[in-house]
Amino acid sequence: MNLYRNGIFPMGNHNDDNQIFWCNPIVRAIIPISKLHISRSLKKLCRKKKYEFSINHDFLSTISKCANREETWINESIKSTYNTLHDLGYAHSIEVWEDKKLKGGLYGVAIGKVFFAESMFSTSSNGSKLALIALMGTLALNQFLLLDVQFMTDHLRTMGAKEISRALFLNLIEKSTSEKVQFNKPNSVIIDEMLIYKAEMKSLIGVSKLKHQI
């Protein structure tokens, strides 16, 4: 947990290798709270269908599904460690459902007002995007200040991810981990208009504003 507070996180080389190494990227990818980019087609899909989501419904299954791919850094040591962090109340999972069938999910670690996202999965189209909407809406409702997504990908860029320097990221962590908030379930567990609004409304603390504070 102290390493997380210093911008450092663990990874594995391969699922068949249980060794862990530590990452401290020079450039960090984040999504500012309530600045998630949700496409018109995805909003239309959410209006048309009833997607439900759960929090911490089955953490171990969620991380196992995140690891269920041809190549993965999520080895047995990672699974065991994060399951322990979940039992201690630090690691959380989000699962998205359509007609009681699992559509996608993600997991990560919450410290103070920062959520460190680790990995996502989809069992069908748009599953991970829906999980990210559920996560961002939940973070906004619980007054989190920062969503860390570690490394930039094309998928995350289309969802509103931005790259910032290590120095700025550490400054944001210092400002955001001093006060603890709860990772509580919203009153509604449906990805509805209100949750989408919370996920993409204008951020109260923008990245550009925080840059000037360093």
Stockholm file with secondary structure:
# STOCKHOLM 1.0

chainA/1-214         MNLYRNGIFPMGNHNDDNQIFWCNPIVRAIIPISKLHISRSLKKLCRKKKYEFSINHDFLSTISKCANREETWINESIKSTYNTLHDLGYAHSIEVWEDKKLKGGLYGVAIGKVFFAESMFSTSSNGSKLALIALMGTLALNQFLLLDVQFMTDHLRTMGAKEISRALFLNLIEKSTSEKVQFNKPNSVIIDEMLIYKAEMKSLIGVSKLKHQI
#=GR chainA/1-214 SS CHHHHTTCEEEEEETTEEEEEEECCSEEEEECTTCCCCCHHHHHHHHHSCEEEEESSCHHHHHHHHHCSSSCSCCHHHHHHHHHHHHTTCEEEEEEEETTEEEEEEEEEEETTEEEEEEEEESSTTHHHHHHHHHHHHHHHTTCCEEEEESCCHHHHHTTCEEEEHHHHHHHHHHHSSSCCCCCCCSCCBCCHHHHHHHHSCCSSCHHHHHTTC
#=GC SS_cons         CHHHHTTCEEEEEETTEEEEEEECCSEEEEECTTCCCCCHHHHHHHHHSCEEEEESSCHHHHHHHHHCSSSCSCCHHHHHHHHHHHHTTCEEEEEEEETTEEEEEEEEEEETTEEEEEEEEESSTTHHHHHHHHHHHHHHHTTCCEEEEESCCHHHHHTTCEEEEHHHHHHHHHHHSSSCCCCCCCSCCBCCHHHHHHHHSCCSSCHHHHHTTC
//
